[in-house]
Amino acid sequence: MLALDRASGALRWIYQDAPSAELVEAKKGWGFGASPVVSDGLVYAADLNGKVYAIDLKP
């Protein structure tokens, strides 16, 4: 997941979580499974394995 500056198109931040060895071995998918939601300065996103992330929008 990444955020771009709307005015310049510059990268503001990036979040990448590599799959665990168990997911690779089981040949399961990984990554984010739906659109993120923004609320109170945080980006909330759920991955394909049920884990929910809250990422601060401030650098």
C-alpha positions in Angstrom: 0.0 0.0 0.0 1.3 3.4 -0.8 0.3 7.1 -0.6 0.9 9.7 -3.2 0.9 13.5 -2.9 -2.1 14.6 -4.9 -0.5 17.9 -6.1 2.9 16.5 -7.2 2.4 12.8 -7.5 5.4 12.2 -5.3 5.5 9.2 -3.0 4.5 10.1 0.6 4.8 6.7 2.2 4.8 3.0 1.5 3.9 0.0 3.5 4.9 -3.5 2.4 4.6 -6.6 4.6 6.2 -9.7 3.1 4.3 -13.0 3.4 5.3 -15.4 6.2 7.1 -18.6 5.4 3.8 -20.5 6.4 1.8 -18.6 3.7 4.5 -19.2 1.1 4.7 -22.9 1.9 0.8 -23.2 1.9 0.7 -21.3 -1.4 -1.9 -18.9 0.1 -2.5 -15.5 -1.3 -1.3 -12.4 0.6 -1.8 -8.7 0.3 -4.7 -6.4 1.0 -8.2 -7.8 0.2 -10.3 -4.6 0.0 -10.1 -0.9 -0.3 -8.6 0.9 2.7 -10.7 3.3 4.9 -9.4 6.6 6.2 -10.6 7.9 9.6 -9.0 10.3 12.2 -5.6 10.4 10.5 -5.3 6.7 10.1 -5.6 4.3 7.1 -7.3 1.1 8.1 -6.8 -1.9 5.8 -7.5 -5.6 6.1 -5.3 -8.3 4.5 -6.4 -11.5 2.9 -5.6 -13.4 6.1 -7.9 -11.4 8.4 -5.2 -9.1 9.9 -6.3 -5.4 10.2 -3.7 -2.6 9.9 -4.0 1.0 11.2 -1.3 3.1 9.4 -0.7 6.7 10.5 -1.0 9.2 7.7 1.5 11.5 9.2 5.1 10.9 8.1 
